[in-house]
Amino acid sequence: MNKDKVFKEPIEKMFEFDEAVASVFDDMLSRSVPFYDEVRKLVISLILAEQADGKKVLDLGSSTAKFLLDLHSKMDTKMQLKGLDNSQAMLDRAEQKCQAFGADITLEFADMLTYDYENEDVVVANYTLQFIRPMQRLELVKKIYDGMNDDGVFIFSEKVVFNDKKLDKQMIDIYYEYKKEQGYSEYEIAQKREALENVLIPFTIKENIQMCKDAGFKNVETVFQWANFVTFVIKK
């Protein structure tokens, strides 16, 4: 796994999922998102608990296909796995990995905002919605809801903010300490924070829940939280 050194040099642009990021993305996730590997295993376990031949699993923002490959390696039914991403650099990496593992996974270059969701059983978005503009986020979740089967499940993880400004600052400080423990320097942390400014826009937990209910979902639960990182399970 290539080590993430993207922000060791001065940044010249906003954050984007280009080749430089794609080449180190798996390492970046594991070191930047607390308990990322455990959350991925948890989501996979939830899907496997109700796996069935022909069941569709759609991963939004599938990046290098790490999640789908892990799911593929553990399932013992013939589920239909598909990943969407709007970064060709990510899809190229994903294709190489799927071929290397001989995994039957469909990958598609697509904009999740305009994608035609149809008869979806499980939709997963791992730290993806936070990169969608707030004004478009509800529209996207409504499209997902409308394109789901009656017993469909939407599972997503997000970075969140808190209404209590003091608590929010404490959570951010705790998170930055976590990143230092993963080997990131203060300079790298500051560089990434600047690059993500106005690109990653988190909601509060309540705003995420309300968004899902406004889209039509009836059952919204949180199944994991560490500081300002939360995983939601939503049922139609």
Backbone torsions as a table, in degrees:
resi	resn	phi	psi	omega
1	MET	NA	123.9	178.3
2	ASN	-67.1	141.1	-177.4
3	LYS	-84.8	140.2	-178.3
4	ASP	-74.1	111.3	175.5
5	LYS	-127.1	22.0	-173.9
6	VAL	-57.0	-37.4	-172.7
7	PHE	-105.9	21.6	174.8
8	LYS	-75.9	-24.3	178.8
9	GLU	-105.8	157.9	178.9
10	PRO	-56.7	136.3	-179.5
11	ILE	-80.7	149.0	-179.6
12	GLU	-121.2	0.7	-176.4
13	LYS	-158.5	169.8	173.9
14	MET	-68.2	160.9	-179.7
15	PHE	-63.1	134.1	173.0
16	GLU	-147.9	156.5	-176.0
17	PHE	-87.1	67.6	-178.0
18	ASP	-94.5	-170.4	-177.3
19	GLU	-61.6	-38.3	-179.8
20	ALA	-60.5	-40.5	178.7
21	VAL	-76.1	-43.1	-178.2
22	ALA	-57.7	-36.9	-175.5
23	SER	-68.5	-20.5	-178.2
24	VAL	-124.2	11.8	-167.8
25	PHE	-62.4	-40.3	-179.3
26	ASP	-61.8	-41.5	177.5
27	ASP	-67.6	-40.2	-179.9
28	MET	-60.1	-44.5	179.8
29	LEU	-63.8	-48.2	-176.1
30	SER	-62.7	-31.9	-177.6
31	ARG	-96.7	-17.9	-175.7
32	SER	-101.0	-25.3	-176.7
33	VAL	-111.0	111.4	-178.7
34	PRO	-56.1	132.4	177.2
35	PHE	59.7	27.1	-178.4
36	TYR	-56.9	-46.6	-177.5
37	ASP	-64.4	-39.9	179.2
38	GLU	-67.1	-40.0	178.2
39	VAL	-64.8	-41.4	177.8
40	ARG	-59.8	-43.9	178.6
41	LYS	-63.9	-39.1	179.6
42	LEU	-62.8	-47.2	-179.7
43	VAL	-63.3	-42.3	178.1
44	ILE	-61.8	-41.5	178.7
45	SER	-61.9	-39.3	178.4
46	LEU	-64.0	-40.1	179.4
47	ILE	-69.6	-43.8	-178.8
48	LEU	-65.2	-27.1	179.9
49	ALA	-62.8	-22.9	-179.8
50	GLU	-129.5	32.7	-179.3
51	GLN	-71.5	152.8	179.4
52	ALA	-161.9	151.4	177.7
53	ASP	-56.4	132.8	176.8
54	GLY	85.3	-9.0	-179.2
55	LYS	-66.3	135.8	-176.1
56	LYS	-95.6	131.1	174.5
57	VAL	-122.7	120.2	-178.0
58	LEU	-114.6	123.0	-179.8
59	ASP	-105.3	117.0	-179.9
60	LEU	-88.9	126.3	-175.4
61	GLY	71.6	52.4	-171.0
62	SER	-72.9	-8.8	176.3
63	SER	46.7	-120.7	-174.9
64	THR	-88.4	11.6	176.5
65	ALA	70.4	18.0	-179.4
66	LYS	-59.0	-45.5	179.9
67	PHE	-61.1	-49.4	-177.8
68	LEU	-65.1	-36.9	178.2
69	LEU	-66.4	-40.0	176.9
70	ASP	-63.9	-43.7	178.7
71	LEU	-62.9	-45.0	-179.5
72	HIS	-58.7	-39.4	-177.0
73	SER	-71.1	-20.3	-175.5
74	LYS	-104.9	-16.6	-176.4
75	MET	-78.9	146.7	176.5
76	ASP	-119.7	22.3	171.7
77	THR	-126.6	172.6	-178.6
78	LYS	-98.3	69.1	175.4
79	MET	-74.2	155.5	178.6
80	GLN	-96.8	108.9	-177.0
81	LEU	-100.6	132.6	-179.6
82	LYS	-141.5	140.2	177.2
83	GLY	-122.0	138.0	175.2
84	LEU	-112.7	138.8	172.6
85	ASP	-154.5	151.3	179.1
86	ASN	-107.7	17.1	175.2
87	SER	-113.9	113.5	180.0
88	GLN	-65.2	-32.3	178.8
89	ALA	-62.0	-42.2	177.8
90	MET	-65.5	-45.4	-178.1
91	LEU	-63.5	-36.6	178.4
92	ASP	-62.3	-44.9	178.0
93	ARG	-62.7	-43.3	-178.3
94	ALA	-62.1	-43.7	179.9
95	GLU	-60.0	-43.3	179.4
96	GLN	-61.1	-43.4	-178.9
97	LYS	-67.9	-42.3	-179.7
98	CYS	-64.0	-39.2	177.8
99	GLN	-66.4	-41.5	-179.0
100	ALA	-61.8	-37.4	-178.9
101	PHE	-92.7	-2.6	-178.5
102	GLY	62.2	35.8	-175.9
103	ALA	-92.2	131.8	178.8
104	ASP	-84.9	83.1	-179.0
105	ILE	-128.3	129.6	178.2
106	THR	-87.8	129.3	178.3
107	LEU	-120.7	135.6	-175.5
108	GLU	-136.5	133.4	172.3
109	PHE	-76.9	115.0	-174.7
110	ALA	-159.0	155.5	172.5
111	ASP	-94.1	116.7	-176.5
112	MET	-62.7	-19.2	179.3
113	LEU	-73.9	-27.5	-177.2
114	THR	-113.8	-1.5	-179.3
115	TYR	-61.3	145.7	-179.4
116	ASP	-89.9	91.7	179.0
117	TYR	-74.0	129.0	-176.1
118	GLU	-150.3	123.7	177.6
119	ASN	52.7	43.2	-179.5
120	GLU	-80.1	137.8	177.4
121	ASP	-96.7	-48.6	179.3
122	VAL	-133.3	126.8	174.9
123	VAL	-119.3	129.8	-178.0
124	VAL	-119.8	138.7	175.5
125	ALA	-138.6	99.0	-178.6
126	ASN	-88.9	100.9	179.1
127	TYR	53.8	49.7	-176.2
128	THR	-115.4	-44.5	-176.2
129	LEU	-58.8	-31.4	-176.9
130	GLN	-63.5	-15.8	177.4
131	PHE	-94.0	-3.4	176.0
132	ILE	-89.0	135.3	-179.8
133	ARG	-54.2	135.2	-177.2
134	PRO	-49.9	-39.4	-178.2
135	MET	-66.7	-23.1	-177.2
136	GLN	-99.6	-10.2	-172.4
137	ARG	-66.3	-45.4	178.8
138	LEU	-62.9	-40.8	178.5
139	GLU	-58.5	-41.8	179.3
140	LEU	-65.3	-46.7	-178.2
141	VAL	-64.8	-34.1	175.4
142	LYS	-64.5	-40.4	178.5
143	LYS	-62.9	-41.0	178.7
144	ILE	-63.2	-46.5	179.6
145	TYR	-58.3	-48.6	-177.6
146	ASP	-64.1	-29.2	-177.3
147	GLY	-94.5	10.9	-178.2
148	MET	-99.8	149.9	170.3
149	ASN	-67.6	163.8	-173.9
150	ASP	-59.5	-30.1	179.1
151	ASP	-104.8	25.4	-178.3
152	GLY	-66.5	153.6	179.6
153	VAL	-128.0	133.1	177.2
154	PHE	-114.7	120.4	-179.3
155	ILE	-119.8	123.2	177.8
156	PHE	-142.3	149.9	176.7
157	SER	-116.9	144.5	-175.4
158	GLU	-146.3	151.5	164.3
159	LYS	-80.2	139.6	-177.0
160	VAL	-125.9	165.3	172.8
161	VAL	-117.7	167.0	-178.9
162	PHE	-119.3	144.5	177.5
163	ASN	-66.0	-34.5	177.3
164	ASP	-73.4	106.2	-172.9
165	LYS	-63.0	-35.7	178.8
166	LYS	-66.5	-45.0	178.4
167	LEU	-64.0	-40.3	-180.0
168	ASP	-59.9	-44.5	178.3
169	LYS	-63.0	-40.5	178.8
170	GLN	-63.3	-41.4	179.6
171	MET	-63.9	-40.5	178.7
172	ILE	-64.3	-43.1	179.1
173	ASP	-62.9	-41.6	178.4
174	ILE	-63.2	-41.3	179.3
175	TYR	-64.3	-42.1	179.0
176	TYR	-65.1	-35.3	175.3
177	GLU	-63.7	-39.3	176.7
178	TYR	-59.3	-44.4	-177.8
179	LYS	-65.6	-36.7	176.4
180	LYS	-62.4	-38.6	178.8
181	GLU	-65.9	-23.1	178.3
182	GLN	-86.3	1.9	175.7
183	GLY	101.1	3.9	177.0
184	TYR	-82.1	139.7	177.4
185	SER	-82.6	164.7	177.2
186	GLU	-61.2	-35.1	179.6
187	TYR	-64.8	-46.1	179.1
188	GLU	-62.0	-41.8	-179.8
189	ILE	-62.5	-44.3	-179.8
190	ALA	-66.3	-39.2	179.6
191	GLN	-63.0	-45.2	-178.8
192	LYS	-67.4	-39.7	178.7
193	ARG	-59.0	-41.9	179.7
194	GLU	-67.4	-40.7	-178.8
195	ALA	-65.6	-32.0	-177.8
196	LEU	-86.6	-7.2	179.8
197	GLU	-55.9	125.7	-179.9
198	ASN	67.0	9.3	174.8
199	VAL	-107.6	-48.0	175.4
200	LEU	-101.8	112.9	-176.7
201	ILE	-122.6	99.5	-175.8
202	PRO	-81.7	153.4	172.2
203	PHE	-99.1	168.9	168.3
204	THR	-77.9	168.8	176.9
205	ILE	-60.4	-44.7	-179.1
206	LYS	-62.5	-39.1	179.0
207	GLU	-65.5	-39.0	177.0
208	ASN	-64.5	-43.5	179.5
209	ILE	-64.3	-45.3	-179.8
210	GLN	-63.6	-38.7	177.7
211	MET	-58.3	-44.0	-179.3
212	CYS	-66.7	-39.8	178.7
213	LYS	-68.7	-39.1	177.3
214	ASP	-63.7	-28.1	178.9
215	ALA	-77.9	-15.0	178.1
216	GLY	120.3	-13.3	-179.1
217	PHE	-66.1	139.1	-176.4
218	LYS	-93.9	-39.6	-173.1
219	ASN	-113.4	112.5	-178.7
220	VAL	-124.7	121.0	-179.0
221	GLU	-131.0	154.3	168.6
222	THR	-104.3	137.1	-177.8
223	VAL	-117.9	-6.4	177.7
224	PHE	-158.5	141.5	170.9
225	GLN	-151.9	133.4	167.3
226	TRP	-130.6	113.4	-178.9
227	ALA	50.4	-115.7	-176.2
228	ASN	-102.7	33.8	175.3
229	PHE	-128.7	125.3	-171.3
230	VAL	-135.4	144.2	174.8
231	THR	-114.7	129.3	-177.2
232	PHE	-112.4	142.0	171.9
233	VAL	-120.4	120.3	-173.2
234	ILE	-123.5	131.0	-179.7
235	LYS	-117.9	145.9	-175.0
236	LYS	-74.1	NA	NA
